[in-house]
Amino acid sequence: MPEPRGIECSRCGRRAPTVVINTCPMCFTVVCQKCAHFAYGRTFCSSRCAEYFFHGDADDENDLSES
């Protein structure tokens, strides 16, 4: 019977428990600490997700002005 595979980084393929694995709070992509992007006190898979987390979408601003 094969051994169960650990969770692995979607970018470099490293596996837990050898490295720390994080999940992006925006898109739920799994990345290791080395491949991750740290911003705004959180760990993201990319700078794009970090910017979207902090600034949101242009449509969000339109929704607020209509209220």
C-alpha positions in Angstrom: 0.0 0.0 0.0 1.5 3.4 -1.0 2.2 6.0 1.7 -0.2 8.9 1.8 1.2 12.0 0.2 1.7 15.1 2.2 0.2 18.5 1.3 2.5 20.0 -1.4 3.2 23.5 -2.6 1.4 24.2 -5.9 4.4 26.2 -7.2 7.6 24.3 -6.2 6.2 20.9 -5.2 7.8 20.8 -1.8 5.8 18.8 0.7 4.8 19.1 4.4 6.2 18.4 6.9 9.5 19.3 5.3 8.3 22.9 4.8 5.6 25.1 6.2 2.6 25.0 4.0 0.1 28.0 3.9 -3.3 28.4 2.2 -4.1 31.7 0.5 -7.1 33.3 2.2 -8.3 34.7 -1.1 -8.1 31.8 -3.6 -7.2 28.9 -1.3 -4.1 28.0 -3.3 -1.6 26.0 -1.2 2.0 27.4 -1.2 5.1 26.9 1.0 6.6 29.6 3.1 9.3 30.2 0.5 6.9 30.7 -2.4 4.3 32.6 -0.5 3.9 36.4 -0.6 3.6 38.1 2.9 1.6 41.3 3.0 -0.8 43.1 5.3 -0.1 40.7 8.2 -1.1 37.6 6.2 0.4 35.1 3.8 -0.9 35.0 0.2 -0.1 32.9 -2.8 0.8 36.1 -4.9 1.0 39.8 -4.7 -2.2 39.9 -6.9 -4.2 38.2 -4.2 -2.7 40.4 -1.5 -3.7 43.6 -3.4 -7.2 42.2 -4.0 -7.5 41.4 -0.3 -6.6 44.9 0.7 -8.0 47.1 -2.1 -10.9 44.9 -3.3 -12.4 45.2 -6.7 -13.4 48.3 -8.6 -17.0 47.0 -8.6 -16.9 47.1 -4.7 -16.5 50.9 -4.8 -19.4 51.3 -7.1 -21.6 49.2 -4.9 -20.8 51.4 -1.9 -21.7 54.6 -3.8 -25.1 53.3 -4.8 -26.2 52.7 -1.2 
